[in-house]
């Protein structure tokens, strides 16, 4: 997953998978050198933050209220970095769709 994200990213990185992985690990090491974790007791517990674990596997919000922080948290929770298919279907009332035949065909198409 990491290699796919690195070799297909919009950020310019080396396209060779081994070079991309080396570059990624190098950047992570540099971030770790200056990274400071937010904790609840900073500024007397009045700090607001959003923590992402494993690129959205777990999201923690602390003292986030209001329009902008809520929307930022919402978008961070809905970020998908893996490729996936999204199927859209236009609804209309045809005799075929009024019965359950259309629904059964769609389910069969998507699942089989």
N, C-alpha and C positions, 0 to 999 in steps of 0.2 A: 504494500500500500504506500509506504513512504517513497519507494523508488518511483512508482507510477506518478505520485504527486509531484515529485521533484523533476522528473524528466518531461512532464507535461505542464508544468507551471508557467504562469505568465511572467514570473520573475526570471530574469536571465541567469540561468545556471548552466554548468556544463551538461551537454546532452548524453554523454557516456554515463551509464548507470553507476559504475564504480566511482567515477569522478564526482557525480552528483551526490552520492552518499558520503564521500569524503568531505565535500564542501558543506553539506548539511551538518555533519558531525562537528566540523570545525566551527561553524556559526553557533551551534548549540553550546560548545565549550566556551566561546567568547561571551555568550549571553549569561551562562552560569557564573562567570567571574564577576559580573556586576549586578546580578539579579538579587533583589531583596523581597522576601515574601511578606505580604500584608497579613497582619494579625489583628484580632478584634480589640486588643487593648491599646492600640496606637491612638494618640490624640484623645485620651480619656474614653476610648470606645466610640468616639463620634466619627470614625472614618467610614466612608462608603467605598465599596469595591465589588467587583465581579470576578470570581475565580473560575477558570476553566480547567478541568482535569481531563487529560487524554483527548484533547480537541473536541470537547463537548460531551464526553461520556457522562461527566458529572459537572453541574454548574451550581456555584454557590453565590448568592447575592447577599450582601450585608448592608443594611440601611440604605437600600436603593428605593427611593420613592419619587414620584413625579413622572411627567410625560417622557422626557428624554432618557433618563436611566432605565425606565421600564421598557422602552422600545429598543434600547441598546441590548438589554438582557434578552428580550424576545428574539432579536435577530441573531445574537450569539448562540442561543439555544437551538436555533433552526438552521445553523450552518452545516452543510453536508459537503465533505471534501472528497467523498468517494463517488465515482461515476455511477449513475443509475438511470433507469428509464422512467419517464413520466408519460403516462398515457392520458390523452384528452379525448373526450367523446362529445360530439354535438348532439343534443337531444332534440328530437322532433317526434311528432305523433304520426307514425305510419302504422298501418294495420299490423305489420310484423313487430313493431316495437310496442304496440299496445298489448300484445300478448307477451308471454314470458320467453318466447323463442329468442328474441334479440338478446335479452339478458343472459340466457344460457349460452348463446354463441360468444358473447363478450367474455364471460367467465371462462369458457373453454379456450378461447384465444389467449387470454392472459395467463392462465394457469398451466396449459399443456404445451 
